[in-house]
Structure formats: C-alpha cells, structure tokens
Amino acid sequence: MLIDVFAGRDRRSATARGSFHFARSPRPGEQIEIDGVFLVVTRAWHRPDVHYPGPKFAILVDDRASRTEESGPVHDAVGTPA
C-alpha cells in the first residue's frame, strides 16, 4: 500500500516526507522506520479527495525522530517488522 508520510505536530503545519510502500497502514501509536530513523505515527487518515493515481492514505509522524532502537514492534517502510 502506497502511503503519503507527513512530519510535524499537526496536519496544517506538517511537511511531506514522501510516499512509501507499507504492507498495511500503520496505526497511531505505532513506530515506523524510514531511512534508519524511528518515527511514531500520531495520525492516520484516508484521503478520498485525492483524484489521481497514487496514495489514498496518509500518516502523520512525530518529527522528533530517534536513531536509537526502541522496544516494541517496529515496521519499516515496506511494512515488515524490523
């Protein structure tokens, strides 16, 4: 599943980090890894207003990233547990 990833405190001020493939959509509270950086998903939403080929789902991640490994399941950008 192709998902748009935004980083920031809220949807209005978030910056786009890109579109990434996940096996399933990450849920709020889950930790993901993109390019060796661990990020926490804070919001997830469907984007039915998008009328072009590409992602129809988006997530917002906390932009205060950690490069240290945390406990608990971590999903990488292809959606597989790391």
VENVENBEL-V968205 format. One record per pair of residues at least 12 apart in sequence whose ideal C-beta (glycine too) atoms are under 10 Angstrom apart, sorted by the first residue. I is the first residue (numbers start at 0). J is the second residue. D is the distance in whole Angstrom. If there is no record, write none. Layout:
# VENVENBEL-V968205
i/j/d
I/J/D
I/J/D
This chain:
# VENVENBEL-V968205
i/j/d
0/19/10
0/20/7
0/21/5
0/22/7
0/23/7
0/24/6
0/25/10
0/54/8
0/55/9
0/56/7
0/78/8
1/18/5
1/19/7
1/20/6
1/21/8
1/52/9
1/53/6
1/54/5
1/55/8
1/56/8
2/17/10
2/18/7
2/19/6
2/20/8
2/21/5
2/23/10
2/24/6
2/25/8
2/31/10
2/43/9
2/46/10
2/54/6
2/55/9
2/56/5
2/57/6
2/58/6
2/76/9
2/78/9
3/15/7
3/16/8
3/17/8
3/18/5
3/19/8
3/44/10
3/46/7
3/49/9
3/53/8
3/54/5
3/55/9
3/56/7
3/57/4
3/58/8
3/59/10
4/16/4
4/17/6
4/18/7
4/19/6
4/21/9
4/25/9
4/31/8
4/33/7
4/38/8
4/40/9
4/54/9
4/57/7
4/58/6
4/59/8
4/60/6
4/76/8
5/17/10
5/41/10
5/42/9
5/57/6
5/58/7
5/59/5
5/60/7
5/62/9
6/33/10
6/36/10
6/38/7
6/41/10
6/58/10
6/59/8
6/60/5
6/61/8
6/62/4
6/63/9
6/64/8
7/41/9
7/59/7
7/60/8
7/61/8
7/62/5
8/41/8
8/59/9
8/61/8
8/62/8
8/63/9
9/41/9
9/42/8
9/59/8
10/41/10
10/42/7
10/44/8
10/57/9
10/59/6
12/62/10
13/41/10
13/42/9
13/57/9
13/59/6
13/60/9
13/62/8
14/62/8
15/57/9
16/33/7
16/34/9
16/36/10
16/38/9
16/58/10
16/60/7
16/62/9
17/33/8
17/34/10
17/54/10
17/76/9
18/53/7
18/54/5
18/57/9
18/76/10
19/31/9
19/33/6
19/34/10
19/54/9
19/58/9
19/75/9
19/76/4
19/77/8
19/78/9
20/54/10
20/75/10
20/76/7
20/77/6
20/78/7
21/56/9
21/58/9
21/74/7
21/75/9
21/76/7
21/77/7
21/78/4
21/79/9
22/74/8
22/75/10
22/77/7
22/78/3
22/79/6
22/80/10
23/74/8
23/78/6
24/40/9
24/43/6
24/44/10
24/45/9
24/56/5
24/57/9
24/58/7
24/78/9
25/38/9
25/39/10
25/40/5
25/43/7
25/56/10
25/58/6
25/60/9
25/74/6
25/78/8
26/40/7
26/43/6
26/58/9
26/74/10
27/39/9
27/40/5
27/41/6
27/42/6
27/43/6
27/44/10
27/58/8
27/59/9
28/40/7
28/41/8
28/43/10
28/71/10
29/43/9
29/58/9
29/60/10
29/71/9
29/72/7
29/73/8
29/74/7
30/60/9
30/61/10
30/65/9
30/68/10
30/69/6
30/70/9
30/71/6
30/72/7
30/73/5
30/74/7
30/81/9
31/58/8
31/60/7
31/73/7
31/74/5
31/75/7
31/76/7
31/78/9
31/81/9
32/64/10
32/68/9
32/69/10
32/73/5
32/74/7
32/75/5
32/76/7
32/81/6
33/60/8
33/64/9
33/75/8
33/76/5
34/64/10
34/75/10
34/76/8
35/64/10
35/66/7
35/75/10
36/60/9
36/64/4
36/65/7
36/66/6
37/60/10
37/61/10
37/64/6
37/65/5
37/66/7
37/67/7
37/68/7
37/69/6
37/73/6
37/81/9
38/58/9
38/59/10
38/60/4
38/61/6
38/62/8
38/63/9
38/64/6
38/65/8
38/73/10
39/59/10
39/60/6
39/61/5
39/62/10
39/63/9
39/64/9
39/65/9
39/69/9
40/58/5
40/59/7
40/60/6
40/61/8
40/74/9
41/58/8
41/59/5
41/60/7
41/61/6
41/62/10
42/57/8
42/58/7
42/59/4
42/60/9
43/56/7
43/57/7
43/58/5
43/59/8
43/60/10
44/56/7
44/57/6
44/58/8
44/59/8
45/57/8
68/81/9
